Amino acid sequence: MERSTLDAFHHVEFFVSNAHQAAYYYCISFGFERFAIRRTTSSTSVAIRNQSVIFVFTSFSDGNSQYASHIIEHGDNVKDIAFRVCDLDASIKL
């Protein structure tokens, strides 16, 4: 089986109870800087970076959504770990 080349981590996304508060904590404590915010009717995502490290914190405004319920039951958690690859098609076939 041919192996795909993994270039690097791209970002890690967290589902959290408060995206702004989580991002603020990482900015103050670890020197990250906020560089993007996305708001929808049901969620808010805040993206921060420190050099090549990117974290995205997402919280949900609807406390009854399945995601919000999961956060309430289990606490903040990692949703996605995204990678950079040289050949996406080859990576998908693995």
PDB file with one MODEL, atoms N, CA, C and O in Angstrom:
MODEL        1
ATOM      1  N   MET A   1       0.850  -1.178   0.000  1.00  0.00           N
ATOM      2  CA  MET A   1       0.000   0.000   0.000  1.00  0.00           C
ATOM      3  C   MET A   1       0.897   1.243   0.000  1.00  0.00           C
ATOM      4  O   MET A   1       1.835   1.345   0.790  1.00  0.00           O
ATOM      5  N   GLU A   2       0.598   2.161  -0.877  1.00  0.00           N
ATOM      6  CA  GLU A   2       1.352   3.407  -0.968  1.00  0.00           C
ATOM      7  C   GLU A   2       0.926   4.350   0.157  1.00  0.00           C
ATOM      8  O   GLU A   2      -0.262   4.488   0.450  1.00  0.00           O
ATOM      9  N   ARG A   3       1.899   4.985   0.772  1.00  0.00           N
ATOM     10  CA  ARG A   3       1.592   5.909   1.870  1.00  0.00           C
ATOM     11  C   ARG A   3       1.551   7.334   1.352  1.00  0.00           C
ATOM     12  O   ARG A   3       2.352   7.722   0.502  1.00  0.00           O
ATOM     13  N   SER A   4       0.619   8.098   1.865  1.00  0.00           N
ATOM     14  CA  SER A   4       0.516   9.513   1.517  1.00  0.00           C
ATOM     15  C   SER A   4       1.483  10.313   2.381  1.00  0.00           C
ATOM     16  O   SER A   4       1.765   9.946   3.522  1.00  0.00           O
ATOM     17  N   THR A   5       1.977  11.388   1.832  1.00  0.00           N
ATOM     18  CA  THR A   5       2.872  12.249   2.585  1.00  0.00           C
ATOM     19  C   THR A   5       2.062  13.260   3.383  1.00  0.00           C
ATOM     20  O   THR A   5       1.284  14.034   2.826  1.00  0.00           O
ATOM     21  N   LEU A   6       2.255  13.240   4.662  1.00  0.00           N
ATOM     22  CA  LEU A   6       1.610  14.189   5.557  1.00  0.00           C
ATOM     23  C   LEU A   6       2.538  15.379   5.719  1.00  0.00           C
ATOM     24  O   LEU A   6       3.644  15.242   6.242  1.00  0.00           O
ATOM     25  N   ASP A   7       2.092  16.553   5.271  1.00  0.00           N
ATOM     26  CA  ASP A   7       2.932  17.746   5.366  1.00  0.00           C
ATOM     27  C   ASP A   7       2.984  18.293   6.787  1.00  0.00           C
ATOM     28  O   ASP A   7       4.062  18.567   7.314  1.00  0.00           O
ATOM     29  N   ALA A   8       1.818  18.450   7.400  1.00  0.00           N
ATOM     30  CA  ALA A   8       1.771  19.069   8.727  1.00  0.00           C
ATOM     31  C   ALA A   8       0.344  19.023   9.255  1.00  0.00           C
ATOM     32  O   ALA A   8      -0.592  18.686   8.531  1.00  0.00           O
ATOM     33  N   PHE A   9       0.198  19.363  10.515  1.00  0.00           N
ATOM     34  CA  PHE A   9      -1.132  19.634  11.043  1.00  0.00           C
ATOM     35  C   PHE A   9      -1.588  20.964  10.456  1.00  0.00           C
ATOM     36  O   PHE A   9      -0.778  21.880  10.312  1.00  0.00           O
ATOM     37  N   HIS A  10      -2.862  21.088  10.118  1.00  0.00           N
ATOM     38  CA  HIS A  10      -3.384  22.383   9.677  1.00  0.00           C
ATOM     39  C   HIS A  10      -4.016  23.108  10.855  1.00  0.00           C
ATOM     40  O   HIS A  10      -3.652  24.244  11.159  1.00  0.00           O
ATOM     41  N   HIS A  11      -4.974  22.445  11.525  1.00  0.00           N
ATOM     42  CA  HIS A  11      -5.601  23.062  12.691  1.00  0.00           C
ATOM     43  C   HIS A  11      -6.283  22.001  13.539  1.00  0.00           C
ATOM     44  O   HIS A  11      -6.492  20.870  13.102  1.00  0.00           O
ATOM     45  N   VAL A  12      -6.622  22.386  14.746  1.00  0.00           N
ATOM     46  CA  VAL A  12      -7.425  21.562  15.641  1.00  0.00           C
ATOM     47  C   VAL A  12      -8.660  22.373  15.991  1.00  0.00           C
ATOM     48  O   VAL A  12      -8.555  23.537  16.378  1.00  0.00           O
ATOM     49  N   GLU A  13      -9.844  21.754  15.855  1.00  0.00           N
ATOM     50  CA  GLU A  13     -11.087  22.432  16.230  1.00  0.00           C
ATOM     51  C   GLU A  13     -11.643  21.799  17.496  1.00  0.00           C
ATOM     52  O   GLU A  13     -11.695  20.577  17.632  1.00  0.00           O
ATOM     53  N   PHE A  14     -12.058  22.659  18.416  1.00  0.00           N
ATOM     54  CA  PHE A  14     -12.640  22.236  19.683  1.00  0.00           C
ATOM     55  C   PHE A  14     -14.101  22.656  19.733  1.00  0.00           C
ATOM     56  O   PHE A  14     -14.446  23.748  19.280  1.00  0.00           O
ATOM     57  N   PHE A  15     -14.965  21.804  20.276  1.00  0.00           N
ATOM     58  CA  PHE A  15     -16.323  22.198  20.634  1.00  0.00           C
ATOM     59  C   PHE A  15     -16.275  22.593  22.107  1.00  0.00           C
ATOM     60  O   PHE A  15     -15.881  21.795  22.957  1.00  0.00           O
ATOM     61  N   VAL A  16     -16.676  23.825  22.401  1.00  0.00           N
ATOM     62  CA  VAL A  16     -16.558  24.358  23.759  1.00  0.00           C
ATOM     63  C   VAL A  16     -17.856  25.058  24.159  1.00  0.00           C
ATOM     64  O   VAL A  16     -18.697  25.362  23.313  1.00  0.00           O
ATOM     65  N   SER A  17     -18.003  25.305  25.440  1.00  0.00           N
ATOM     66  CA  SER A  17     -19.212  25.980  25.917  1.00  0.00           C
ATOM     67  C   SER A  17     -19.207  27.466  25.580  1.00  0.00           C
ATOM     68  O   SER A  17     -20.274  28.057  25.412  1.00  0.00           O
ATOM     69  N   ASN A  18     -18.023  28.087  25.477  1.00  0.00           N
ATOM     70  CA  ASN A  18     -17.935  29.513  25.157  1.00  0.00           C
ATOM     71  C   ASN A  18     -16.693  29.759  24.294  1.00  0.00           C
ATOM     72  O   ASN A  18     -15.575  29.793  24.809  1.00  0.00           O
ATOM     73  N   ALA A  19     -16.889  29.929  22.991  1.00  0.00           N
ATOM     74  CA  ALA A  19     -15.776  30.074  22.047  1.00  0.00           C
ATOM     75  C   ALA A  19     -14.934  31.310  22.341  1.00  0.00           C
ATOM     76  O   ALA A  19     -13.705  31.251  22.293  1.00  0.00           O
ATOM     77  N   HIS A  20     -15.586  32.425  22.643  1.00  0.00           N
ATOM     78  CA  HIS A  20     -14.841  33.663  22.909  1.00  0.00           C
ATOM     79  C   HIS A  20     -13.976  33.529  24.161  1.00  0.00           C
ATOM     80  O   HIS A  20     -12.825  33.964  24.170  1.00  0.00           O
ATOM     81  N   GLN A  21     -14.519  32.937  25.199  1.00  0.00           N
ATOM     82  CA  GLN A  21     -13.775  32.775  26.447  1.00  0.00           C
ATOM     83  C   GLN A  21     -12.585  31.827  26.263  1.00  0.00           C
ATOM     84  O   GLN A  21     -11.492  32.101  26.759  1.00  0.00           O
ATOM     85  N   ALA A  22     -12.794  30.724  25.558  1.00  0.00           N
ATOM     86  CA  ALA A  22     -11.710  29.770  25.325  1.00  0.00           C
ATOM     87  C   ALA A  22     -10.587  30.419  24.515  1.00  0.00           C
ATOM     88  O   ALA A  22      -9.410  30.269  24.844  1.00  0.00           O
ATOM     89  N   ALA A  23     -10.955  31.141  23.454  1.00  0.00           N
ATOM     90  CA  ALA A  23      -9.952  31.813  22.622  1.00  0.00           C
ATOM     91  C   ALA A  23      -9.188  32.857  23.435  1.00  0.00           C
ATOM     92  O   ALA A  23      -7.965  32.956  23.331  1.00  0.00           O
ATOM     93  N   TYR A  24      -9.903  33.626  24.235  1.00  0.00           N
ATOM     94  CA  TYR A  24      -9.278  34.655  25.070  1.00  0.00           C
ATOM     95  C   TYR A  24      -8.246  34.030  26.009  1.00  0.00           C
ATOM     96  O   TYR A  24      -7.142  34.554  26.161  1.00  0.00           O
ATOM     97  N   TYR A  25      -8.604  32.918  26.633  1.00  0.00           N
ATOM     98  CA  TYR A  25      -7.691  32.239  27.558  1.00  0.00           C
ATOM     99  C   TYR A  25      -6.392  31.850  26.851  1.00  0.00           C
ATOM    100  O   TYR A  25      -5.306  32.100  27.373  1.00  0.00           O
ATOM    101  N   TYR A  26      -6.497  31.245  25.674  1.00  0.00           N
ATOM    102  CA  TYR A  26      -5.295  30.826  24.940  1.00  0.00           C
ATOM    103  C   TYR A  26      -4.476  32.029  24.471  1.00  0.00           C
ATOM    104  O   TYR A  26      -3.247  31.972  24.439  1.00  0.00           O
ATOM    105  N   CYS A  27      -5.153  33.105  24.112  1.00  0.00           N
ATOM    106  CA  CYS A  27      -4.434  34.318  23.688  1.00  0.00           C
ATOM    107  C   CYS A  27      -3.653  34.927  24.849  1.00  0.00           C
ATOM    108  O   CYS A  27      -2.483  35.277  24.694  1.00  0.00           O
ATOM    109  N   ILE A  28      -4.285  35.053  25.993  1.00  0.00           N
ATOM    110  CA  ILE A  28      -3.641  35.648  27.169  1.00  0.00           C
ATOM    111  C   ILE A  28      -2.570  34.724  27.750  1.00  0.00           C
ATOM    112  O   ILE A  28      -1.485  35.180  28.112  1.00  0.00           O
ATOM    113  N   SER A  29      -2.868  33.438  27.838  1.00  0.00           N
ATOM    114  CA  SER A  29      -1.965  32.503  28.513  1.00  0.00           C
ATOM    115  C   SER A  29      -0.810  32.013  27.655  1.00  0.00           C
ATOM    116  O   SER A  29       0.278  31.758  28.170  1.00  0.00           O
ATOM    117  N   PHE A  30      -1.033  31.879  26.347  1.00  0.00           N
ATOM    118  CA  PHE A  30      -0.036  31.224  25.502  1.00  0.00           C
ATOM    119  C   PHE A  30       0.398  32.044  24.289  1.00  0.00           C
ATOM    120  O   PHE A  30       1.105  31.530  23.423  1.00  0.00           O
ATOM    121  N   GLY A  31      -0.011  33.305  24.214  1.00  0.00           N
ATOM    122  CA  GLY A  31       0.461  34.183  23.153  1.00  0.00           C
ATOM    123  C   GLY A  31      -0.186  33.998  21.794  1.00  0.00           C
ATOM    124  O   GLY A  31       0.363  34.442  20.786  1.00  0.00           O
ATOM    125  N   PHE A  32      -1.342  33.352  21.747  1.00  0.00           N
ATOM    126  CA  PHE A  32      -2.071  33.227  20.482  1.00  0.00           C
ATOM    127  C   PHE A  32      -2.690  34.569  20.117  1.00  0.00           C
ATOM    128  O   PHE A  32      -2.849  35.441  20.971  1.00  0.00           O
ATOM    129  N   GLU A  33      -3.039  34.730  18.839  1.00  0.00           N
ATOM    130  CA  GLU A  33      -3.736  35.927  18.362  1.00  0.00           C
ATOM    131  C   GLU A  33      -4.981  35.510  17.596  1.00  0.00           C
ATOM    132  O   GLU A  33      -4.947  34.584  16.787  1.00  0.00           O
ATOM    133  N   ARG A  34      -6.075  36.203  17.860  1.00  0.00           N
ATOM    134  CA  ARG A  34      -7.319  35.930  17.140  1.00  0.00           C
ATOM    135  C   ARG A  34      -7.185  36.464  15.717  1.00  0.00           C
ATOM    136  O   ARG A  34      -6.717  37.584  15.513  1.00  0.00           O
ATOM    137  N   PHE A  35      -7.600  35.656  14.722  1.00  0.00           N
ATOM    138  CA  PHE A  35      -7.525  36.136  13.347  1.00  0.00           C
ATOM    139  C   PHE A  35      -8.805  35.934  12.554  1.00  0.00           C
ATOM    140  O   PHE A  35      -8.902  36.415  11.425  1.00  0.00           O
ATOM    141  N   ALA A  36      -9.789  35.240  13.107  1.00  0.00           N
ATOM    142  CA  ALA A  36     -11.053  35.083  12.374  1.00  0.00           C
ATOM    143  C   ALA A  36     -12.176  34.728  13.335  1.00  0.00           C
ATOM    144  O   ALA A  36     -11.973  34.042  14.337  1.00  0.00           O
ATOM    145  N   ILE A  37     -13.369  35.218  13.000  1.00  0.00           N
ATOM    146  CA  ILE A  37     -14.589  34.877  13.732  1.00  0.00           C
ATOM    147  C   ILE A  37     -15.659  34.556  12.699  1.00  0.00           C
ATOM    148  O   ILE A  37     -15.801  35.256  11.696  1.00  0.00           O
ATOM    149  N   ARG A  38     -16.409  33.492  12.955  1.00  0.00           N
ATOM    150  CA  ARG A  38     -17.532  33.133  12.084  1.00  0.00           C
ATOM    151  C   ARG A  38     -18.763  32.944  12.961  1.00  0.00           C
ATOM    152  O   ARG A  38     -18.749  32.168  13.916  1.00  0.00           O
ATOM    153  N   ARG A  39     -19.814  33.657  12.624  1.00  0.00           N
ATOM    154  CA  ARG A  39     -21.075  33.540  13.364  1.00  0.00           C
ATOM    155  C   ARG A  39     -22.161  33.046  12.418  1.00  0.00           C
ATOM    156  O   ARG A  39     -22.290  33.537  11.296  1.00  0.00           O
ATOM    157  N   THR A  40     -22.934  32.078  12.876  1.00  0.00           N
ATOM    158  CA  THR A  40     -24.126  31.645  12.155  1.00  0.00           C
ATOM    159  C   THR A  40     -25.291  31.773  13.123  1.00  0.00           C
ATOM    160  O   THR A  40     -25.111  32.206  14.261  1.00  0.00           O
ATOM    161  N   THR A  41     -26.466  31.403  12.685  1.00  0.00           N
ATOM    162  CA  THR A  41     -27.621  31.486  13.581  1.00  0.00           C
ATOM    163  C   THR A  41     -27.514  30.494  14.735  1.00  0.00           C
ATOM    164  O   THR A  41     -28.152  30.682  15.771  1.00  0.00           O
ATOM    165  N   SER A  42     -26.718  29.442  14.570  1.00  0.00           N
ATOM    166  CA  SER A  42     -26.658  28.424  15.615  1.00  0.00           C
ATOM    167  C   SER A  42     -25.291  28.267  16.288  1.00  0.00           C
ATOM    168  O   SER A  42     -25.179  27.560  17.289  1.00  0.00           O
ATOM    169  N   SER A  43     -24.241  28.922  15.747  1.00  0.00           N
ATOM    170  CA  SER A  43     -22.913  28.714  16.333  1.00  0.00           C
ATOM    171  C   SER A  43     -22.001  29.919  16.129  1.00  0.00           C
ATOM    172  O   SER A  43     -22.254  30.791  15.297  1.00  0.00           O
ATOM    173  N   THR A  44     -20.939  29.932  16.916  1.00  0.00           N
ATOM    174  CA  THR A  44     -19.865  30.918  16.778  1.00  0.00           C
ATOM    175  C   THR A  44     -18.545  30.168  16.793  1.00  0.00           C
ATOM    176  O   THR A  44     -18.321  29.307  17.643  1.00  0.00           O
ATOM    177  N   SER A  45     -17.666  30.499  15.844  1.00  0.00           N
ATOM    178  CA  SER A  45     -16.327  29.920  15.807  1.00  0.00           C
ATOM    179  C   SER A  45     -15.307  31.049  15.860  1.00  0.00           C
ATOM    180  O   SER A  45     -15.442  32.058  15.167  1.00  0.00           O
ATOM    181  N   VAL A  46     -14.289  30.865  16.688  1.00  0.00           N
ATOM    182  CA  VAL A  46     -13.204  31.833  16.813  1.00  0.00           C
ATOM    183  C   VAL A  46     -11.902  31.099  16.499  1.00  0.00           C
ATOM    184  O   VAL A  46     -11.585  30.087  17.124  1.00  0.00           O
ATOM    185  N   ALA A  47     -11.150  31.619  15.524  1.00  0.00           N
ATOM    186  CA  ALA A  47      -9.877  31.014  15.131  1.00  0.00           C
ATOM    187  C   ALA A  47      -8.729  31.848  15.679  1.00  0.00           C
ATOM    188  O   ALA A  47      -8.724  33.075  15.573  1.00  0.00           O
ATOM    189  N   ILE A  48      -7.754  31.158  16.268  1.00  0.00           N
ATOM    190  CA  ILE A  48      -6.577  31.819  16.813  1.00  0.00           C
ATOM    191  C   ILE A  48      -5.330  31.116  16.283  1.00  0.00           C
ATOM    192  O   ILE A  48      -5.383  29.957  15.871  1.00  0.00           O
ATOM    193  N   ARG A  49      -4.204  31.837  16.299  1.00  0.00           N
ATOM    194  CA  ARG A  49      -2.957  31.205  15.856  1.00  0.00           C
ATOM    195  C   ARG A  49      -1.780  31.736  16.651  1.00  0.00           C
ATOM    196  O   ARG A  49      -1.784  32.857  17.160  1.00  0.00           O
ATOM    197  N   ASN A  50      -0.783  30.889  16.733  1.00  0.00           N
ATOM    198  CA  ASN A  50       0.515  31.232  17.298  1.00  0.00           C
ATOM    199  C   ASN A  50       1.534  30.611  16.358  1.00  0.00           C
ATOM    200  O   ASN A  50       1.816  29.415  16.431  1.00  0.00           O
ATOM    201  N   GLN A  51       2.077  31.427  15.482  1.00  0.00           N
ATOM    202  CA  GLN A  51       2.947  30.988  14.394  1.00  0.00           C
ATOM    203  C   GLN A  51       2.175  29.996  13.526  1.00  0.00           C
ATOM    204  O   GLN A  51       1.166  30.374  12.930  1.00  0.00           O
ATOM    205  N   SER A  52       2.614  28.744  13.435  1.00  0.00           N
ATOM    206  CA  SER A  52       1.933  27.797  12.547  1.00  0.00           C
ATOM    207  C   SER A  52       0.839  26.995  13.244  1.00  0.00           C
ATOM    208  O   SER A  52       0.174  26.181  12.604  1.00  0.00           O
ATOM    209  N   VAL A  53       0.642  27.208  14.536  1.00  0.00           N
ATOM    210  CA  VAL A  53      -0.375  26.469  15.290  1.00  0.00           C
ATOM    211  C   VAL A  53      -1.701  27.215  15.207  1.00  0.00           C
ATOM    212  O   VAL A  53      -1.782  28.389  15.570  1.00  0.00           O
ATOM    213  N   ILE A  54      -2.742  26.531  14.727  1.00  0.00           N
ATOM    214  CA  ILE A  54      -4.068  27.133  14.599  1.00  0.00           C
ATOM    215  C   ILE A  54      -5.066  26.310  15.397  1.00  0.00           C
ATOM    216  O   ILE A  54      -5.164  25.095  15.222  1.00  0.00           O
ATOM    217  N   PHE A  55      -5.808  26.982  16.276  1.00  0.00           N
ATOM    218  CA  PHE A  55      -6.914  26.382  17.009  1.00  0.00           C
ATOM    219  C   PHE A  55      -8.190  27.108  16.614  1.00  0.00           C
ATOM    220  O   PHE A  55      -8.193  28.324  16.421  1.00  0.00           O
ATOM    221  N   VAL A  56      -9.275  26.346  16.495  1.00  0.00           N
ATOM    222  CA  VAL A  56     -10.599  26.911  16.237  1.00  0.00           C
ATOM    223  C   VAL A  56     -11.504  26.449  17.370  1.00  0.00           C
ATOM    224  O   VAL A  56     -11.599  25.254  17.650  1.00  0.00           O
ATOM    225  N   PHE A  57     -12.165  27.399  18.018  1.00  0.00           N
ATOM    226  CA  PHE A  57     -13.093  27.097  19.104  1.00  0.00           C
ATOM    227  C   PHE A  57     -14.505  27.382  18.616  1.00  0.00           C
ATOM    228  O   PHE A  57     -14.788  28.482  18.143  1.00  0.00           O
ATOM    229  N   THR A  58     -15.391  26.400  18.727  1.00  0.00           N
ATOM    230  CA  THR A  58     -16.770  26.548  18.268  1.00  0.00           C
ATOM    231  C   THR A  58     -17.715  26.291  19.431  1.00  0.00           C
ATOM    232  O   THR A  58     -17.583  25.302  20.153  1.00  0.00           O
ATOM    233  N   SER A  59     -18.676  27.205  19.601  1.00  0.00           N
ATOM    234  CA  SER A  59     -19.723  27.027  20.610  1.00  0.00           C
ATOM    235  C   SER A  59     -21.076  27.198  19.939  1.00  0.00           C
ATOM    236  O   SER A  59     -21.176  27.758  18.848  1.00  0.00           O
ATOM    237  N   PHE A  60     -22.112  26.710  20.605  1.00  0.00           N
ATOM    238  CA  PHE A  60     -23.448  26.663  20.016  1.00  0.00           C
ATOM    239  C   PHE A  60     -24.430  27.479  20.836  1.00  0.00           C
ATOM    240  O   PHE A  60     -24.449  27.410  22.065  1.00  0.00           O
ATOM    241  N   SER A  61     -25.253  28.262  20.125  1.00  0.00           N
ATOM    242  CA  SER A  61     -26.215  29.130  20.803  1.00  0.00           C
ATOM    243  C   SER A  61     -27.490  28.387  21.174  1.00  0.00           C
ATOM    244  O   SER A  61     -28.210  28.815  22.077  1.00  0.00           O
ATOM    245  N   ASP A  62     -27.779  27.293  20.501  1.00  0.00           N
ATOM    246  CA  ASP A  62     -28.975  26.504  20.802  1.00  0.00           C
ATOM    247  C   ASP A  62     -28.602  25.417  21.799  1.00  0.00           C
ATOM    248  O   ASP A  62     -27.996  24.412  21.427  1.00  0.00           O
ATOM    249  N   GLY A  63     -28.958  25.610  23.051  1.00  0.00           N
ATOM    250  CA  GLY A  63     -28.630  24.653  24.095  1.00  0.00           C
ATOM    251  C   GLY A  63     -29.266  23.296  23.915  1.00  0.00           C
ATOM    252  O   GLY A  63     -28.886  22.340  24.591  1.00  0.00           O
ATOM    253  N   ASN A  64     -30.232  23.192  23.010  1.00  0.00           N
ATOM    254  CA  ASN A  64     -30.905  21.920  22.768  1.00  0.00           C
ATOM    255  C   ASN A  64     -30.313  21.141  21.599  1.00  0.00           C
ATOM    256  O   ASN A  64     -30.765  20.032  21.313  1.00  0.00           O
ATOM    257  N   SER A  65     -29.315  21.693  20.919  1.00  0.00           N
ATOM    258  CA  SER A  65     -28.721  20.978  19.786  1.00  0.00           C
ATOM    259  C   SER A  65     -27.949  19.762  20.286  1.00  0.00           C
ATOM    260  O   SER A  65     -27.558  19.702  21.452  1.00  0.00           O
ATOM    261  N   GLN A  66     -27.733  18.795  19.401  1.00  0.00           N
ATOM    262  CA  GLN A  66     -27.005  17.588  19.803  1.00  0.00           C
ATOM    263  C   GLN A  66     -25.576  17.916  20.222  1.00  0.00           C
ATOM    264  O   GLN A  66     -25.020  17.256  21.099  1.00  0.00           O
ATOM    265  N   TYR A  67     -24.975  18.937  19.597  1.00  0.00           N
ATOM    266  CA  TYR A  67     -23.604  19.304  19.938  1.00  0.00           C
ATOM    267  C   TYR A  67     -23.540  19.955  21.313  1.00  0.00           C
ATOM    268  O   TYR A  67     -22.671  19.629  22.122  1.00  0.00           O
ATOM    269  N   ALA A  68     -24.464  20.875  21.575  1.00  0.00           N
ATOM    270  CA  ALA A  68     -24.499  21.533  22.884  1.00  0.00           C
ATOM    271  C   ALA A  68     -24.778  20.512  23.980  1.00  0.00           C
ATOM    272  O   ALA A  68     -24.180  20.574  25.054  1.00  0.00           O
ATOM    273  N   SER A  69     -25.675  19.582  23.718  1.00  0.00           N
ATOM    274  CA  SER A  69     -25.979  18.536  24.698  1.00  0.00           C
ATOM    275  C   SER A  69     -24.743  17.693  24.996  1.00  0.00           C
ATOM    276  O   SER A  69     -24.509  17.312  26.143  1.00  0.00           O
ATOM    277  N   HIS A  70     -23.962  17.405  23.973  1.00  0.00           N
ATOM    278  CA  HIS A  70     -22.730  16.625  24.158  1.00  0.00           C
ATOM    279  C   HIS A  70     -21.737  17.398  25.031  1.00  0.00           C
ATOM    280  O   HIS A  70     -21.103  16.818  25.913  1.00  0.00           O
ATOM    281  N   ILE A  71     -21.602  18.694  24.788  1.00  0.00           N
ATOM    282  CA  ILE A  71     -20.693  19.519  25.590  1.00  0.00           C
ATOM    283  C   ILE A  71     -21.163  19.573  27.039  1.00  0.00           C
ATOM    284  O   ILE A  71     -20.351  19.483  27.960  1.00  0.00           O
ATOM    285  N   ILE A  72     -22.462  19.718  27.242  1.00  0.00           N
ATOM    286  CA  ILE A  72     -23.006  19.760  28.602  1.00  0.00           C
ATOM    287  C   ILE A  72     -22.708  18.454  29.332  1.00  0.00           C
ATOM    288  O   ILE A  72     -22.347  18.464  30.509  1.00  0.00           O
ATOM    289  N   GLU A  73     -22.860  17.333  28.631  1.00  0.00           N
ATOM    290  CA  GLU A  73     -22.667  16.027  29.262  1.00  0.00           C
ATOM    291  C   GLU A  73     -21.192  15.668  29.454  1.00  0.00           C
ATOM    292  O   GLU A  73     -20.822  15.098  30.480  1.00  0.00           O
ATOM    293  N   HIS A  74     -20.342  16.001  28.464  1.00  0.00           N
ATOM    294  CA  HIS A  74     -18.959  15.530  28.479  1.00  0.00           C
ATOM    295  C   HIS A  74     -17.910  16.626  28.650  1.00  0.00           C
ATOM    296  O   HIS A  74     -16.739  16.322  28.878  1.00  0.00           O
ATOM    297  N   GLY A  75     -18.303  17.886  28.545  1.00  0.00           N
ATOM    298  CA  GLY A  75     -17.341  18.979  28.638  1.00  0.00           C
ATOM    299  C   GLY A  75     -16.735  19.321  27.290  1.00  0.00           C
ATOM    300  O   GLY A  75     -17.035  18.687  26.278  1.00  0.00           O
ATOM    301  N   ASP A  76     -15.879  20.330  27.290  1.00  0.00           N
ATOM    302  CA  ASP A  76     -15.214  20.759  26.062  1.00  0.00           C
ATOM    303  C   ASP A  76     -14.421  19.589  25.484  1.00  0.00           C
ATOM    304  O   ASP A  76     -13.888  18.765  26.227  1.00  0.00           O
ATOM    305  N   ASN A  77     -14.345  19.523  24.142  1.00  0.00           N
ATOM    306  CA  ASN A  77     -13.689  18.381  23.516  1.00  0.00           C
ATOM    307  C   ASN A  77     -13.145  18.730  22.142  1.00  0.00           C
ATOM    308  O   ASN A  77     -13.519  19.743  21.551  1.00  0.00           O
ATOM    309  N   VAL A  78     -12.264  17.884  21.643  1.00  0.00           N
ATOM    310  CA  VAL A  78     -11.718  18.041  20.298  1.00  0.00           C
ATOM    311  C   VAL A  78     -12.730  17.510  19.301  1.00  0.00           C
ATOM    312  O   VAL A  78     -13.227  16.392  19.437  1.00  0.00           O
ATOM    313  N   LYS A  79     -13.034  18.332  18.285  1.00  0.00           N
ATOM    314  CA  LYS A  79     -13.957  17.915  17.229  1.00  0.00           C
ATOM    315  C   LYS A  79     -13.206  17.399  16.018  1.00  0.00           C
ATOM    316  O   LYS A  79     -13.529  16.326  15.508  1.00  0.00           O
ATOM    317  N   ASP A  80     -12.209  18.137  15.543  1.00  0.00           N
ATOM    318  CA  ASP A  80     -11.464  17.772  14.337  1.00  0.00           C
ATOM    319  C   ASP A  80      -9.982  18.034  14.522  1.00  0.00           C
ATOM    320  O   ASP A  80      -9.577  18.995  15.177  1.00  0.00           O
ATOM    321  N   ILE A  81      -9.187  17.165  13.934  1.00  0.00           N
ATOM    322  CA  ILE A  81      -7.764  17.412  13.754  1.00  0.00           C
ATOM    323  C   ILE A  81      -7.541  17.377  12.251  1.00  0.00           C
ATOM    324  O   ILE A  81      -7.718  16.337  11.616  1.00  0.00           O
ATOM    325  N   ALA A  82      -7.153  18.509  11.685  1.00  0.00           N
ATOM    326  CA  ALA A  82      -7.009  18.619  10.230  1.00  0.00           C
ATOM    327  C   ALA A  82      -5.529  18.601   9.847  1.00  0.00           C
ATOM    328  O   ALA A  82      -4.693  19.210  10.513  1.00  0.00           O
ATOM    329  N   PHE A  83      -5.226  17.891   8.762  1.00  0.00           N
ATOM    330  CA  PHE A  83      -3.854  17.747   8.278  1.00  0.00           C
ATOM    331  C   PHE A  83      -3.693  18.388   6.911  1.00  0.00           C
ATOM    332  O   PHE A  83      -4.658  18.529   6.160  1.00  0.00           O
ATOM    333  N   ARG A  84      -2.474  18.771   6.598  1.00  0.00           N
ATOM    334  CA  ARG A  84      -2.102  19.153   5.233  1.00  0.00           C
ATOM    335  C   ARG A  84      -1.457  17.930   4.596  1.00  0.00           C
ATOM    336  O   ARG A  84      -0.636  17.257   5.219  1.00  0.00           O
ATOM    337  N   VAL A  85      -1.831  17.650   3.362  1.00  0.00           N
ATOM    338  CA  VAL A  85      -1.245  16.523   2.640  1.00  0.00           C
ATOM    339  C   VAL A  85      -0.808  16.978   1.256  1.00  0.00           C
ATOM    340  O   VAL A  85      -1.332  17.950   0.713  1.00  0.00           O
ATOM    341  N   CYS A  86       0.154  16.264   0.698  1.00  0.00           N
ATOM    342  CA  CYS A  86       0.638  16.594  -0.653  1.00  0.00           C
ATOM    343  C   CYS A  86      -0.360  16.168  -1.715  1.00  0.00           C
ATOM    344  O   CYS A  86      -0.574  16.888  -2.691  1.00  0.00           O
ATOM    345  N   ASP A  87      -0.975  15.002  -1.535  1.00  0.00           N
ATOM    346  CA  ASP A  87      -1.871  14.444  -2.544  1.00  0.00           C
ATOM    347  C   ASP A  87      -3.161  13.999  -1.863  1.00  0.00           C
ATOM    348  O   ASP A  87      -3.210  12.926  -1.261  1.00  0.00           O
ATOM    349  N   LEU A  88      -4.195  14.814  -1.955  1.00  0.00           N
ATOM    350  CA  LEU A  88      -5.458  14.515  -1.288  1.00  0.00           C
ATOM    351  C   LEU A  88      -6.073  13.228  -1.808  1.00  0.00           C
ATOM    352  O   LEU A  88      -6.547  12.411  -1.019  1.00  0.00           O
ATOM    353  N   ASP A  89      -6.077  13.031  -3.116  1.00  0.00           N
ATOM    354  CA  ASP A  89      -6.671  11.819  -3.688  1.00  0.00           C
ATOM    355  C   ASP A  89      -6.000  10.561  -3.146  1.00  0.00           C
ATOM    356  O   ASP A  89      -6.680   9.600  -2.786  1.00  0.00           O
ATOM    357  N   ALA A  90      -4.688  10.563  -3.086  1.00  0.00           N
ATOM    358  CA  ALA A  90      -3.966   9.406  -2.552  1.00  0.00           C
ATOM    359  C   ALA A  90      -4.274   9.212  -1.070  1.00  0.00           C
ATOM    360  O   ALA A  90      -4.378   8.077  -0.605  1.00  0.00           O
ATOM    361  N   SER A  91      -4.417  10.287  -0.336  1.00  0.00           N
ATOM    362  CA  SER A  91      -4.719  10.196   1.096  1.00  0.00           C
ATOM    363  C   SER A  91      -6.094   9.609   1.335  1.00  0.00           C
ATOM    364  O   SER A  91      -6.283   8.831   2.271  1.00  0.00           O
ATOM    365  N   ILE A  92      -7.055   9.971   0.503  1.00  0.00           N
ATOM    366  CA  ILE A  92      -8.420   9.465   0.652  1.00  0.00           C
ATOM    367  C   ILE A  92      -8.479   7.972   0.373  1.00  0.00           C
ATOM    368  O   ILE A  92      -9.271   7.261   0.991  1.00  0.00           O
ATOM    369  N   LYS A  93      -7.661   7.490  -0.540  1.00  0.00           N
ATOM    370  CA  LYS A  93      -7.666   6.073  -0.907  1.00  0.00           C
ATOM    371  C   LYS A  93      -7.056   5.190   0.169  1.00  0.00           C
ATOM    372  O   LYS A  93      -7.255   3.975   0.140  1.00  0.00           O
ATOM    373  N   LEU A  94      -6.321   5.757   1.114  1.00  0.00           N
ATOM    374  CA  LEU A  94      -5.668   4.948   2.151  1.00  0.00           C
ATOM    375  C   LEU A  94      -6.642   4.280   3.056  1.00  0.00           C
ATOM    376  O   LEU A  94      -6.242   3.567   3.976  1.00  0.00           O
TER     377      LEU A  94
ENDMDL
END
